[in-house]
Amino acid sequence: MTQNKQLQIIKVKLFASFKEIVGKSEVSFEIEKDATVSDLKKILLNNYPQLASQKFQAIYAVNHKVADDSTILSVNDEVAVFPPVSGGI
Amino acid sequence: MISITEKPIDLNDVLLHSKDDSAGATALFLGSVRDHNDGQNVSGIHYEAYKEMSQSVLLEIESEVLRKWDIKKFIAIHRIGDLKIGDVSVAVSISTEHRSDAFEACRYTIDTIKTRVPIWKKEKTEAGQHWVQTK
């Protein structure tokens, strides 16, 4: 008998072109506890395959810091995904 | 002082807050919306920010600058929303004892803002609107 894996809801904020492509400023997914940014990437692309055709690379941020693939996600984390920044002048 | 604001940047206010009796130099950098880009006429720019992270990153940049140079006053303001040609989108003002520190710290601040603060611009041209890709 397989044990049920514990799940958590992760909310993801979207910005700029990513927000327009998905049509929402926030999405949420049920993912396993101890899931990483890498796991979230796969789920996001499965749910919104239109993001894969984007010419912009995606940057992930967790609690206002740029995160790498191995960053572990917890339920209270503020997670965001956005294209490379282009502010200033 | 750092800020992300929807309101026009008040330059008199920036200069007033840059004053410090121990500073002999103030370097002020202004970025404004220009009427062309990549061979196309531009009629305006919409700036979108991840506001909370932009504020954290601006505070990080301020701490870095305060560690690297002897800073008397540090101001970095980025405007967001719909801007017209000639509107000031970003202001950096740095006061130090001598001019070389002010120039160096000001250059570092604007260069770092452009690469790290999560703000995106969407250009309005005759062909329509498009998000600007970082080169």
Backbone of each chain as ProteinMPNN parsed JSONL, in Angstrom:
{"seq_chain_A": "MTQNKQLQIIKVKLFASFKEIVGKSEVSFEIEKDATVSDLKKILLNNYPQLASQKFQAIYAVNHKVADDSTILSVNDEVAVFPPVSGGI", "coords_chain_A": {"N_chain_A": [[0.842, -1.193, 0.0], [0.591, 2.175, -0.888], [1.796, 5.118, 0.651], [-0.035, 8.083, 1.313], [1.041, 11.111, -0.06], [1.935, 14.13, 1.564], [0.286, 17.163, 0.924], [0.514, 20.585, -0.16], [-0.735, 23.933, -0.577], [0.46, 26.145, -2.946], [0.786, 29.503, -3.685], [1.252, 31.505, -6.549], [2.588, 34.447, -7.736], [2.215, 36.393, -10.688], [3.851, 38.347, -13.191], [4.048, 41.14, -15.519], [4.653, 40.206, -18.883], [4.127, 37.531, -18.38], [1.905, 37.508, -16.73], [0.021, 38.525, -18.496], [-0.079, 36.526, -20.479], [-1.019, 34.283, -19.102], [-3.304, 35.373, -18.085], [-4.007, 35.994, -15.539], [-3.188, 37.4, -12.317], [-2.376, 35.922, -10.248], [-1.831, 32.508, -9.468], [-2.683, 29.245, -8.169], [-1.39, 26.179, -6.891], [-1.618, 22.716, -6.005], [0.838, 21.144, -4.385], [3.436, 18.753, -3.558], [4.654, 18.496, -0.174], [7.817, 19.871, 0.655], [8.465, 20.227, -1.965], [10.296, 21.592, -4.747], [11.499, 24.613, -6.416], [12.057, 23.757, -8.965], [10.21, 21.613, -9.272], [7.861, 23.091, -9.177], [8.111, 24.596, -11.522], [7.686, 22.645, -13.497], [5.005, 21.949, -12.993], [3.749, 24.405, -13.43], [4.255, 24.82, -16.176], [2.95, 22.598, -17.222], [0.3, 23.216, -16.657], [-0.005, 25.694, -17.863], [0.864, 25.672, -20.781], [1.326, 27.542, -22.727], [3.173, 29.281, -21.719], [5.63, 28.193, -22.25], [6.343, 28.824, -24.825], [7.269, 31.302, -24.668], [9.439, 34.019, -25.379], [10.911, 35.132, -23.429], [13.046, 34.323, -20.717], [12.22, 32.637, -17.653], [12.115, 34.004, -14.385], [12.333, 33.019, -11.052], [11.123, 33.93, -7.862], [11.417, 33.73, -4.366], [10.008, 34.746, -1.432], [10.812, 37.405, -2.01], [13.411, 37.093, -2.942], [15.61, 36.129, -5.544], [15.288, 32.862, -6.713], [16.81, 29.575, -6.94], [16.656, 26.429, -8.811], [16.732, 24.475, -6.813], [15.578, 25.481, -4.539], [13.521, 25.039, -1.739], [9.986, 24.889, -1.292], [7.602, 26.364, 0.884], [4.404, 26.506, 2.531], [3.772, 29.09, 3.415], [5.366, 30.729, 1.917], [6.119, 33.527, -0.201], [5.723, 33.366, -3.481], [6.924, 34.073, -6.747], [6.809, 34.553, -10.299], [8.483, 35.769, -13.136], [9.442, 37.706, -16.103], [12.839, 38.587, -17.269], [14.08, 41.576, -15.703], [13.314, 44.98, -16.709], [13.432, 47.66, -16.078], [14.093, 51.149, -15.243], [15.748, 53.185, -17.533]], "CA_chain_A": [[0.0, 0.0, 0.0], [1.421, 3.389, -0.93], [1.402, 6.14, 1.611], [-0.399, 9.342, 0.677], [2.018, 12.18, 0.165], [1.312, 15.347, 2.089], [0.229, 18.211, -0.092], [0.351, 21.971, 0.298], [-1.126, 24.859, -1.649], [1.423, 27.221, -3.167], [0.279, 30.579, -4.543], [2.341, 32.062, -7.357], [2.26, 35.735, -8.363], [2.746, 36.521, -12.051], [4.023, 39.753, -13.559], [4.365, 41.604, -16.876], [4.148, 39.378, -19.991], [3.641, 36.251, -17.852], [0.549, 37.778, -16.233], [-0.863, 38.685, -19.658], [-0.219, 35.241, -21.176], [-1.869, 33.403, -18.297], [-4.573, 36.074, -17.895], [-4.261, 36.123, -14.093], [-2.008, 37.921, -11.614], [-1.952, 34.915, -9.261], [-2.365, 31.157, -9.663], [-2.237, 28.403, -7.055], [-1.247, 24.754, -7.204], [-1.421, 21.792, -4.899], [2.079, 20.398, -4.636], [3.916, 17.975, -2.404], [5.517, 19.185, 0.795], [9.24, 19.787, 0.304], [8.676, 20.413, -3.411], [11.264, 22.652, -5.032], [11.18, 25.512, -7.532], [12.102, 22.921, -10.16], [8.917, 20.918, -9.344], [6.843, 24.101, -9.484], [8.273, 24.938, -12.943], [7.03, 21.593, -14.297], [3.551, 22.069, -12.802], [3.312, 25.649, -14.079], [4.272, 24.616, -17.626], [1.891, 21.635, -17.552], [-0.991, 23.899, -16.568], [-0.016, 26.834, -18.793], [1.913, 25.377, -21.771], [1.611, 28.739, -23.529], [4.354, 29.958, -21.156], [6.843, 27.575, -22.787], [6.696, 29.43, -26.107], [7.724, 32.65, -24.372], [10.83, 34.307, -25.72], [11.596, 35.55, -22.211], [13.325, 33.28, -19.729], [11.448, 32.894, -16.426], [12.852, 34.139, -13.131], [11.508, 32.67, -9.895], [11.527, 34.589, -6.617], [10.758, 33.229, -3.167], [10.144, 35.752, -0.374], [11.495, 38.591, -2.555], [14.791, 36.802, -3.363], [15.663, 35.262, -6.717], [15.476, 31.492, -6.219], [17.261, 28.622, -7.957], [15.813, 25.236, -8.948], [16.741, 23.605, -5.633], [14.921, 26.134, -3.404], [12.348, 24.283, -1.243], [8.843, 25.783, -1.106], [6.691, 26.105, 2.006], [3.068, 27.035, 2.297], [3.687, 30.534, 3.67], [6.289, 31.482, 1.067], [5.584, 34.366, -1.278], [6.413, 32.882, -4.684], [6.59, 34.869, -7.931], [7.537, 34.234, -11.531], [8.431, 36.939, -14.019], [10.525, 37.767, -17.099], [13.965, 39.423, -16.834], [13.623, 42.934, -15.421], [13.662, 45.935, -17.785], [13.083, 49.007, -15.62], [15.083, 52.201, -15.446], [15.536, 54.071, -18.672]], "C_chain_A": [[0.884, 1.251, 0.0], [0.866, 4.423, 0.047], [1.028, 7.416, 0.857], [0.643, 10.405, 0.988], [1.292, 13.421, 0.655], [1.394, 16.449, 1.04], [0.109, 19.59, 0.558], [-0.056, 22.829, -0.896], [-0.07, 25.953, -1.747], [0.797, 28.236, -4.12], [1.458, 31.206, -5.273], [1.865, 33.364, -8.001], [2.912, 35.795, -9.737], [2.836, 38.004, -12.408], [4.302, 39.921, -15.054], [3.81, 40.644, -17.932], [3.581, 38.053, -19.49], [2.195, 36.387, -17.362], [-0.419, 37.866, -17.416], [-1.122, 37.355, -20.352], [-1.172, 34.314, -20.421], [-3.248, 34.038, -18.074], [-4.966, 36.22, -16.436], [-3.004, 36.684, -13.431], [-1.545, 36.947, -10.521], [-2.598, 33.574, -9.601], [-1.957, 30.34, -8.437], [-2.295, 26.933, -7.457], [-1.112, 23.957, -5.918], [-0.152, 21.002, -5.207], [2.55, 19.717, -3.357], [4.73, 18.844, -1.459], [6.966, 18.91, 0.409], [9.481, 19.838, -1.203], [9.621, 21.598, -3.615], [10.748, 23.552, -6.16], [11.151, 24.715, -8.843], [10.781, 22.16, -10.357], [7.814, 21.892, -9.751], [6.889, 24.477, -10.967], [7.52, 23.952, -13.811], [5.515, 21.724, -14.202], [3.012, 23.297, -13.533], [3.231, 25.458, -15.599], [3.231, 23.588, -18.079], [0.532, 22.31, -17.597], [-1.112, 25.041, -17.572], [1.073, 26.641, -19.848], [2.256, 26.576, -22.649], [2.826, 29.501, -23.003], [5.652, 29.425, -21.764], [7.295, 28.238, -24.081], [7.202, 30.865, -25.936], [9.166, 32.855, -24.782], [11.633, 34.723, -24.489], [11.886, 34.347, -21.323], [12.546, 33.638, -18.447], [12.375, 32.995, -15.223], [11.885, 33.823, -12.001], [12.045, 33.402, -8.677], [10.724, 33.985, -5.478], [11.065, 34.219, -2.039], [11.063, 36.903, -0.798], [12.96, 38.356, -2.925], [14.725, 35.894, -4.581], [16.049, 33.856, -6.246], [16.022, 30.602, -7.328], [16.397, 27.361, -7.885], [15.689, 24.425, -7.66], [16.038, 24.226, -4.421], [13.649, 25.368, -3.016], [11.223, 25.267, -0.899], [8.016, 25.372, 0.105], [5.429, 26.929, 1.815], [2.98, 28.556, 2.507], [4.626, 31.379, 2.809], [5.536, 32.36, 0.077], [6.393, 34.026, -2.534], [5.964, 33.727, -5.877], [7.392, 34.383, -9.121], [7.356, 35.392, -12.504], [9.572, 36.902, -15.032], [11.692, 38.607, -16.576], [13.522, 40.882, -16.692], [14.083, 43.897, -16.519], [13.308, 47.357, -17.386], [14.172, 50.015, -15.921], [14.754, 53.034, -16.643], [15.667, 53.313, -19.989]], "O_chain_A": [[1.813, 1.362, 0.799], [-0.342, 4.569, 0.231], [1.687, 7.787, -0.115], [1.068, 10.576, 2.131], [0.181, 13.723, 0.219], [2.412, 16.639, 0.374], [-0.347, 19.717, 1.694], [0.231, 22.508, -2.049], [0.254, 26.607, -0.756], [0.34, 27.889, -5.209], [2.525, 31.413, -4.695], [0.866, 33.381, -8.72], [4.026, 35.307, -9.926], [2.008, 38.81, -11.983], [4.725, 38.994, -15.744], [2.628, 40.301, -17.89], [2.661, 37.505, -20.097], [1.374, 35.491, -17.557], [-1.536, 37.352, -17.354], [-2.247, 37.078, -20.769], [-2.017, 33.648, -21.02], [-4.24, 33.331, -17.897], [-6.115, 36.531, -16.124], [-1.892, 36.473, -13.916], [-0.472, 37.116, -9.942], [-3.769, 33.517, -9.974], [-1.002, 30.691, -7.744], [-3.136, 26.514, -8.252], [-0.585, 24.425, -4.908], [-0.097, 20.272, -6.196], [2.131, 20.051, -2.249], [5.4, 19.791, -1.873], [7.29, 17.838, -0.103], [10.578, 19.528, -1.668], [9.725, 22.484, -2.767], [9.711, 23.287, -6.769], [10.323, 24.972, -9.717], [10.285, 22.07, -11.48], [6.947, 21.565, -10.561], [5.848, 24.657, -11.6], [6.808, 24.339, -14.738], [4.817, 21.625, -15.211], [1.961, 23.243, -14.172], [2.263, 25.879, -16.232], [2.692, 23.689, -19.181], [-0.29, 22.016, -18.465], [-2.202, 25.32, -18.072], [2.084, 27.343, -19.832], [3.332, 26.633, -23.244], [3.441, 30.275, -23.736], [6.66, 30.131, -21.79], [8.482, 28.223, -24.408], [7.521, 31.549, -26.908], [10.015, 31.989, -24.569], [12.863, 34.678, -24.491], [11.051, 33.451, -21.196], [12.253, 34.808, -18.201], [13.292, 32.192, -15.055], [10.751, 34.302, -11.992], [13.256, 33.491, -8.474], [9.521, 33.756, -5.597], [12.226, 34.492, -1.734], [11.958, 37.315, -0.06], [13.684, 39.315, -3.194], [13.887, 34.996, -4.648], [17.002, 33.68, -5.486], [15.747, 30.828, -8.507], [15.528, 27.236, -7.022], [14.675, 23.767, -7.431], [15.912, 23.574, -3.385], [12.806, 25.085, -3.867], [11.456, 26.321, -0.306], [7.761, 24.188, 0.326], [5.391, 27.898, 1.057], [2.192, 29.227, 1.841], [4.676, 32.6, 2.954], [4.469, 31.997, -0.417], [7.576, 34.349, -2.638], [4.786, 34.058, -6.008], [8.503, 33.872, -8.978], [6.259, 35.922, -12.681], [10.546, 36.17, -14.855], [11.556, 39.272, -15.549], [12.692, 41.364, -17.463], [15.1, 43.669, -17.174], [12.931, 48.17, -18.229], [15.056, 49.774, -16.743], [13.639, 53.537, -16.781], [15.519, 53.904, -21.058]]}, "seq_chain_B": "MISITEKPIDLNDVLLHSKDDSAGATALFLGSVRDHNDGQNVSGIHYEAYKEMSQSVLLEIESEVLRKWDIKKFIAIHRIGDLKIGDVSVAVSISTEHRSDAFEACRYTIDTIKTRVPIWKKEKTEAGQHWVQTK", "coords_chain_B": {"N_chain_B": [[16.92, 56.976, 1.374], [14.336, 55.285, -0.161], [12.017, 54.603, -2.829], [9.048, 53.439, -4.484], [6.866, 54.667, -6.715], [3.638, 55.859, -7.855], [3.248, 58.415, -8.438], [4.286, 61.587, -10.019], [7.828, 62.231, -9.97], [9.133, 64.38, -7.623], [11.382, 66.742, -8.207], [12.447, 68.926, -6.825], [12.002, 68.164, -4.236], [13.636, 65.91, -4.135], [16.175, 67.115, -4.341], [16.142, 68.699, -2.067], [16.121, 66.742, -0.051], [18.608, 65.722, -0.508], [20.431, 67.361, 0.581], [23.105, 67.999, 2.823], [25.029, 69.011, 5.483], [27.603, 68.048, 5.808], [28.33, 67.148, 3.353], [30.054, 67.661, 0.33], [29.515, 67.168, -2.249], [27.034, 66.335, -4.647], [25.634, 63.888, -6.65], [23.366, 63.667, -9.19], [21.215, 61.563, -10.895], [18.979, 61.281, -13.575], [16.521, 59.391, -15.155], [14.687, 59.444, -18.135], [11.671, 59.197, -20.152], [12.156, 58.479, -23.502], [11.611, 59.54, -26.936], [11.989, 57.6, -28.859], [13.039, 54.25, -29.789], [15.087, 51.58, -30.731], [14.858, 52.274, -33.478], [12.197, 52.921, -33.743], [9.35, 55.099, -33.34], [8.395, 56.194, -30.161], [5.592, 56.533, -28.056], [4.984, 56.536, -25.411], [5.528, 55.004, -22.138], [4.631, 52.176, -20.235], [5.156, 51.306, -16.951], [5.532, 48.465, -14.972], [5.559, 47.086, -11.707], [6.802, 44.655, -9.382], [5.934, 45.367, -6.565], [6.454, 44.994, -3.724], [8.745, 43.363, -3.697], [10.44, 44.977, -5.199], [10.811, 47.124, -3.477], [12.189, 45.792, -1.378], [14.516, 45.031, -2.771], [15.565, 47.497, -3.528], [16.189, 48.491, -0.995], [18.189, 46.667, -0.3], [20.132, 47.377, -2.188], [20.644, 49.963, -1.352], [21.835, 49.415, 1.18], [24.144, 48.065, 0.306], [25.485, 50.122, -1.061], [25.885, 51.94, 0.992], [27.711, 50.505, 2.469], [29.906, 50.335, 0.752], [30.733, 52.958, 0.098], [31.373, 56.221, 1.601], [28.614, 57.531, 2.475], [26.527, 60.358, 2.589], [23.914, 61.133, 1.988], [21.333, 59.189, 0.519], [19.296, 58.598, -2.175], [16.84, 56.908, -3.974], [14.486, 56.614, -6.391], [11.802, 55.125, -8.104], [9.491, 55.555, -10.639], [6.251, 54.271, -11.434], [3.62, 52.991, -13.637], [1.665, 54.743, -16.14], [3.668, 56.54, -18.264], [4.595, 59.583, -19.914], [6.304, 60.929, -22.858], [9.362, 62.362, -21.941], [8.775, 62.368, -19.238], [10.081, 61.803, -15.955], [11.392, 58.743, -15.056], [13.04, 57.496, -13.271], [14.998, 58.388, -10.452], [18.124, 59.046, -9.034], [19.959, 60.13, -6.353], [22.874, 61.123, -4.819], [24.74, 62.042, -2.054], [27.95, 62.944, -0.993], [31.175, 63.353, 0.673], [33.215, 64.051, -1.182], [33.504, 64.478, -4.81], [34.188, 62.175, -6.396], [33.352, 59.812, -5.099], [30.599, 60.275, -5.072], [29.898, 60.254, -7.813], [30.712, 57.615, -8.522], [29.149, 55.977, -6.788], [26.6, 56.697, -7.553], [26.505, 55.847, -10.209], [26.857, 53.091, -9.828], [24.497, 52.552, -8.44], [22.332, 53.163, -10.263], [22.951, 51.408, -12.35], [22.697, 48.962, -11.05], [20.033, 49.002, -10.242], [18.786, 48.736, -12.713], [19.372, 46.088, -13.371], [18.474, 44.468, -11.274], [16.092, 45.251, -9.879], [12.711, 44.321, -9.738], [11.053, 45.471, -12.149], [9.193, 46.218, -15.019], [9.064, 47.299, -18.442], [6.693, 48.505, -20.802], [6.519, 49.354, -24.04], [4.891, 51.894, -25.934], [4.191, 52.083, -29.241], [3.882, 53.106, -32.767], [3.254, 50.735, -33.966], [1.93, 49.345, -32.044], [1.696, 47.93, -28.702], [4.392, 46.696, -26.724], [6.243, 44.46, -24.581], [9.397, 45.293, -23.277], [12.387, 43.701, -24.032], [15.161, 42.619, -22.16], [18.461, 43.462, -23.085]], "CA_chain_B": [[15.484, 56.937, 1.139], [13.975, 54.609, -1.399], [10.579, 54.648, -3.055], [8.417, 53.063, -5.749], [5.705, 55.551, -6.641], [2.813, 56.096, -9.048], [3.172, 59.88, -8.626], [5.477, 62.195, -10.623], [8.947, 62.409, -9.034], [9.297, 65.806, -7.333], [12.835, 66.95, -8.218], [12.8, 69.852, -5.741], [12.002, 67.362, -3.023], [14.848, 65.066, -4.202], [17.338, 67.965, -4.034], [16.02, 69.108, -0.664], [16.526, 65.614, 0.789], [20.019, 65.397, -0.779], [21.274, 68.325, 1.296], [23.728, 67.549, 4.063], [26.095, 69.982, 5.747], [28.931, 67.418, 5.732], [28.561, 66.703, 1.97], [30.49, 68.693, -0.607], [29.175, 66.748, -3.613], [25.799, 65.578, -4.88], [25.471, 63.427, -8.035], [21.945, 63.394, -9.451], [20.942, 60.913, -12.181], [17.558, 61.178, -13.92], [16.183, 58.644, -16.367], [13.375, 59.885, -18.612], [11.095, 58.462, -21.282], [12.537, 59.138, -24.752], [10.574, 59.408, -27.98], [12.308, 56.555, -29.841], [13.837, 53.116, -29.329], [15.279, 50.578, -31.785], [14.395, 52.768, -34.775], [10.743, 53.155, -33.753], [8.861, 56.201, -32.519], [7.731, 55.737, -28.929], [4.689, 57.596, -27.586], [4.902, 56.478, -23.951], [5.942, 53.721, -21.552], [3.953, 51.723, -19.024], [6.057, 50.564, -16.053], [4.87, 47.61, -13.982], [6.514, 46.64, -10.678], [6.49, 43.758, -8.26], [6.235, 46.471, -5.658], [7.061, 44.605, -2.441], [10.131, 42.903, -3.936], [11.215, 46.141, -5.662], [11.22, 47.875, -2.291], [13.251, 45.042, -0.68], [15.768, 45.059, -3.542], [16.119, 48.86, -3.412], [16.811, 48.598, 0.338], [19.452, 45.903, -0.376], [21.097, 48.185, -2.954], [21.029, 51.071, -0.467], [22.803, 48.901, 2.169], [25.416, 47.797, -0.374], [26.135, 51.402, -1.366], [26.329, 52.516, 2.27], [28.9, 49.754, 2.897], [31.044, 50.54, -0.156], [31.184, 54.349, 0.059], [30.971, 57.037, 2.75], [27.457, 58.23, 1.906], [25.818, 61.257, 3.515], [22.491, 61.014, 1.648], [21.066, 58.237, -0.566], [17.895, 58.634, -2.629], [16.563, 56.174, -5.217], [13.027, 56.59, -6.581], [11.367, 54.657, -9.428], [8.066, 55.79, -10.876], [5.591, 53.229, -12.224], [2.352, 53.42, -14.228], [1.758, 55.243, -17.521], [4.497, 57.743, -18.362], [4.639, 60.227, -21.231], [7.637, 61.328, -23.297], [9.953, 63.416, -21.111], [8.55, 62.128, -17.797], [11.2, 61.17, -15.244], [10.996, 57.421, -14.572], [13.898, 57.081, -12.157], [15.914, 59.421, -9.938], [19.101, 58.606, -8.026], [20.724, 61.285, -5.894], [23.8, 60.659, -3.791], [25.612, 63.086, -1.518], [29.151, 62.438, -0.314], [32.112, 64.442, 0.971], [33.91, 64.472, -2.402], [32.73, 64.135, -6.006], [34.442, 60.867, -7.009], [32.461, 58.84, -4.449], [29.215, 60.548, -5.484], [29.746, 59.744, -9.192], [30.831, 56.143, -8.532], [28.011, 55.369, -6.092], [25.404, 56.984, -8.354], [26.606, 54.951, -11.37], [26.603, 51.727, -9.329], [23.082, 52.433, -8.05], [21.422, 53.085, -11.424], [23.258, 50.167, -13.083], [22.167, 47.829, -10.281], [18.564, 49.091, -10.33], [18.372, 48.217, -14.029], [19.521, 44.635, -13.501], [17.949, 43.67, -10.153], [14.777, 45.625, -9.333], [11.701, 43.734, -10.618], [10.185, 46.442, -12.827], [9.191, 45.919, -16.457], [8.45, 48.393, -19.208], [5.955, 48.174, -22.017], [6.586, 50.529, -24.913], [3.777, 52.157, -26.841], [4.702, 52.589, -30.517], [2.854, 53.146, -33.827], [2.898, 49.347, -34.285], [1.217, 48.741, -30.908], [2.423, 47.924, -27.425], [5.143, 45.46, -26.485], [7.162, 44.432, -23.433], [10.783, 45.463, -23.716], [13.25, 42.588, -23.615], [16.498, 43.049, -21.738], [19.486, 43.057, -24.065]], "C_chain_B": [[15.213, 56.247, -0.199], [12.459, 54.668, -1.577], [10.202, 54.118, -4.438], [7.093, 53.835, -5.737], [4.95, 55.67, -7.964], [2.82, 57.592, -9.395], [4.414, 60.4, -9.343], [6.565, 62.422, -9.572], [9.184, 63.913, -8.865], [10.797, 66.109, -7.188], [13.283, 67.927, -7.139], [12.912, 69.105, -4.425], [13.257, 66.474, -2.959], [16.063, 65.901, -3.791], [17.332, 68.401, -2.569], [16.514, 68.001, 0.269], [17.976, 65.196, 0.561], [20.963, 66.287, 0.024], [21.809, 67.731, 2.594], [24.932, 68.448, 4.3], [27.492, 69.378, 5.633], [29.264, 66.963, 4.307], [28.968, 67.882, 1.092], [30.076, 68.367, -2.023], [27.826, 66.036, -3.617], [25.776, 65.191, -6.359], [24.011, 63.04, -8.206], [21.821, 62.76, -10.83], [19.431, 60.863, -12.379], [17.425, 60.35, -15.18], [14.826, 59.129, -16.821], [12.96, 59.112, -19.851], [11.464, 59.195, -22.574], [11.58, 58.727, -25.866], [10.894, 58.351, -29.035], [13.099, 55.436, -29.172], [13.908, 52.098, -30.465], [14.66, 51.005, -33.122], [12.893, 53.017, -34.861], [10.394, 54.372, -32.915], [8.109, 55.629, -31.32], [6.839, 56.875, -28.432], [4.523, 57.594, -26.068], [5.352, 55.114, -23.462], [5.082, 53.432, -20.323], [4.959, 50.912, -18.203], [5.224, 49.763, -15.066], [5.915, 47.122, -12.981], [5.936, 45.513, -9.838], [6.915, 44.593, -7.051], [6.974, 46.043, -4.384], [8.507, 44.16, -2.637], [11.0, 44.07, -4.395], [11.695, 46.949, -4.474], [12.318, 47.135, -1.525], [14.569, 45.144, -1.426], [16.399, 46.455, -3.478], [16.791, 49.053, -2.046], [18.136, 47.838, 0.391], [20.526, 46.733, -1.077], [21.588, 49.352, -2.087], [22.069, 50.592, 0.56], [24.151, 48.635, 1.527], [26.196, 49.088, -0.597], [26.67, 52.04, -0.078], [27.565, 51.798, 2.827], [30.13, 50.111, 2.075], [31.607, 51.957, -0.114], [30.727, 55.071, 1.325], [29.857, 57.982, 2.271], [26.802, 59.123, 2.963], [24.31, 61.198, 3.256], [22.331, 60.073, 0.45], [19.581, 58.308, -0.917], [17.778, 57.846, -3.936], [15.051, 56.022, -5.327], [12.725, 56.08, -7.984], [9.881, 54.907, -9.553], [7.507, 54.631, -11.691], [4.249, 53.753, -12.736], [2.587, 53.915, -15.649], [2.524, 56.554, -17.557], [4.521, 58.257, -19.801], [6.097, 60.542, -21.59], [8.131, 62.48, -22.406], [9.724, 63.225, -19.615], [9.757, 61.435, -17.178], [10.713, 59.84, -14.655], [11.807, 57.003, -13.359], [14.813, 58.246, -11.757], [16.818, 58.795, -8.887], [19.89, 59.843, -7.621], [21.57, 60.861, -4.704], [24.704, 61.798, -3.357], [26.735, 62.451, -0.705], [30.064, 63.628, -0.008], [32.727, 64.992, -0.317], [33.237, 63.878, -3.633], [32.971, 62.716, -6.537], [33.547, 59.785, -6.408], [31.018, 59.026, -4.923], [28.97, 59.994, -6.889], [29.741, 58.212, -9.214], [29.597, 55.483, -7.927], [26.722, 55.555, -6.894], [25.36, 56.037, -9.559], [26.275, 53.505, -10.958], [25.112, 51.543, -9.054], [22.183, 52.301, -9.274], [21.685, 51.804, -12.217], [22.648, 48.951, -12.367], [20.637, 47.825, -10.294], [18.103, 48.429, -11.629], [18.467, 46.694, -14.137], [18.798, 43.842, -12.413], [16.537, 44.013, -9.684], [13.676, 45.118, -10.274], [10.65, 44.746, -11.11], [10.323, 46.158, -14.318], [8.567, 47.081, -17.203], [7.818, 47.88, -20.484], [5.908, 49.443, -22.853], [5.332, 50.656, -25.756], [4.359, 52.772, -28.106], [3.561, 52.616, -31.535], [2.364, 51.735, -34.141], [2.11, 48.669, -33.163], [2.06, 48.797, -29.643], [3.208, 46.625, -27.288], [6.04, 45.596, -25.26], [8.576, 44.512, -23.956], [11.625, 44.333, -23.136], [14.622, 43.136, -23.249], [17.519, 42.564, -22.742], [20.663, 42.432, -23.357]], "O_chain_B": [[15.796, 56.595, -1.226], [11.712, 54.77, -0.604], [10.92, 54.312, -5.419], [6.288, 53.658, -4.823], [5.537, 55.593, -9.043], [2.447, 57.984, -10.501], [5.468, 59.766, -9.304], [6.268, 62.762, -8.427], [9.408, 64.628, -9.842], [11.407, 65.775, -6.172], [14.376, 67.783, -6.592], [13.794, 69.374, -3.61], [13.86, 66.301, -1.9], [16.885, 65.453, -2.991], [18.376, 68.464, -1.92], [17.221, 68.261, 1.242], [18.524, 64.41, 1.335], [22.154, 65.997, 0.134], [21.097, 67.069, 3.348], [25.763, 68.624, 3.409], [28.461, 70.098, 5.391], [30.356, 66.449, 4.067], [28.337, 68.94, 1.097], [30.256, 69.19, -2.921], [27.515, 65.247, -2.724], [25.886, 66.056, -7.227], [23.483, 62.202, -7.474], [22.265, 63.336, -11.823], [18.69, 60.46, -11.483], [18.133, 60.578, -16.161], [13.901, 59.226, -16.014], [13.775, 58.464, -20.508], [11.141, 60.371, -22.742], [10.856, 57.737, -25.771], [10.153, 58.213, -30.008], [13.74, 55.635, -28.14], [12.892, 51.792, -31.09], [14.023, 50.205, -33.807], [12.373, 53.295, -35.942], [11.047, 54.655, -31.911], [7.301, 54.709, -31.449], [7.26, 58.03, -28.387], [3.981, 58.543, -25.501], [5.537, 54.187, -24.25], [4.836, 54.306, -19.492], [5.542, 49.949, -18.701], [4.331, 50.296, -14.408], [7.034, 46.783, -13.368], [4.727, 45.439, -9.619], [8.053, 44.542, -6.587], [7.981, 46.642, -4.008], [9.389, 44.522, -1.857], [12.172, 44.15, -4.025], [12.836, 47.409, -4.447], [13.275, 47.758, -1.067], [15.621, 45.32, -0.812], [17.619, 46.583, -3.385], [17.835, 49.699, -1.95], [19.089, 48.281, 1.031], [21.672, 46.793, -0.632], [22.773, 49.686, -2.082], [23.068, 51.273, 0.79], [25.19, 48.936, 2.115], [27.402, 49.149, -0.359], [27.763, 52.607, -0.061], [28.363, 52.389, 3.555], [31.243, 50.185, 2.595], [32.813, 52.151, -0.27], [29.828, 54.612, 2.029], [30.114, 59.065, 1.745], [26.557, 58.691, 4.089], [23.519, 61.213, 4.198], [23.094, 60.148, -0.513], [18.72, 58.104, -0.061], [18.526, 58.087, -4.884], [14.412, 55.393, -4.484], [13.323, 56.548, -8.953], [9.1, 54.52, -8.683], [8.202, 54.071, -12.538], [3.793, 54.821, -12.327], [3.578, 53.557, -16.285], [2.104, 57.551, -16.969], [4.476, 57.489, -20.762], [6.996, 60.439, -20.755], [7.405, 63.442, -22.155], [10.404, 63.853, -18.804], [10.38, 60.581, -17.807], [9.764, 59.801, -13.871], [11.326, 56.246, -12.515], [15.326, 58.978, -12.603], [16.356, 58.108, -7.975], [20.436, 60.532, -8.482], [21.067, 60.318, -3.72], [25.352, 62.44, -4.183], [26.522, 61.571, 0.129], [29.767, 64.763, -0.381], [32.767, 66.202, -0.538], [32.494, 62.902, -3.532], [32.048, 62.107, -7.079], [33.038, 58.931, -7.135], [30.302, 58.049, -5.147], [27.955, 59.341, -7.132], [28.881, 57.593, -9.84], [29.061, 54.532, -8.496], [25.86, 54.677, -6.911], [24.306, 55.493, -9.888], [25.526, 52.802, -11.637], [24.534, 50.51, -9.391], [21.344, 51.402, -9.315], [20.744, 51.178, -12.705], [22.148, 48.029, -13.012], [20.018, 46.763, -10.352], [17.146, 47.655, -11.636], [17.728, 46.079, -14.905], [18.531, 42.656, -12.603], [15.849, 43.149, -9.142], [13.686, 45.435, -11.463], [9.547, 44.856, -10.574], [11.417, 45.894, -14.817], [7.675, 47.761, -16.697], [8.32, 46.971, -21.145], [5.345, 50.46, -22.448], [4.779, 49.664, -26.231], [4.95, 53.851, -28.062], [2.435, 52.215, -31.237], [1.213, 51.544, -34.532], [1.669, 47.531, -33.323], [2.997, 49.587, -29.525], [2.73, 45.567, -27.696], [6.529, 46.68, -24.94], [8.918, 43.879, -24.956], [11.588, 44.046, -21.94], [15.169, 43.999, -23.935], [17.471, 41.422, -23.199], [21.628, 42.026, -24.004]]}, "name": "protein", "num_of_chains": 2, "seq": "MTQNKQLQIIKVKLFASFKEIVGKSEVSFEIEKDATVSDLKKILLNNYPQLASQKFQAIYAVNHKVADDSTILSVNDEVAVFPPVSGGIMISITEKPIDLNDVLLHSKDDSAGATALFLGSVRDHNDGQNVSGIHYEAYKEMSQSVLLEIESEVLRKWDIKKFIAIHRIGDLKIGDVSVAVSISTEHRSDAFEACRYTIDTIKTRVPIWKKEKTEAGQHWVQTK"}
